[in-house]
Each structure stands twice: as structure tokens, then as C-alpha cells.
Amino acid sequence: MKAIVKNLKDQILTRDNKIMYCPYCGAEYSANKGDYWYLPENHKFICCDATMDLVVKKTSYSYC
């Protein structure tokens, strides 16, 4: 899903692990709608001249 303000959710007290991610440079940014309350609903988040993606970040641990 593309990172547009209307696609963001308020993540306070939730388990929503979504972040905005740039597949070109690997940049990661908050996807908490409350961080961008001042932007219009149709604002697109851009990085590397492309719209960023909304993704779920998962971390896993494995033994060596």
C-alpha cells in the first residue's frame, strides 16, 4: 500500500507495526497518523522520487 496520509492509522496504544519504507534507499519513517496531523489527506510521502510504501516491520531472532 502506498504511503498517503489517508492510509495512515493512529498507532497510540496499538500493536500496529506499520512504517513508511523506501525500497530504493531503505529509509524508514513513522507511519503514525498523529505525527502528520497538519498535512492534507491526499499528501503522498516521497523518497528517492517515488511514493513510499506502508509496510509491517518484523524482526526475528535466530540462534547461531
Buried (B, 14 or more C-beta within 10 A) or exposed (E): EEBBBEBBEEBEEEEBEBBBBBEEEEEEBEBBBEEBEEBEEEBEBEBEEEBBBBBEEEEEEEEE
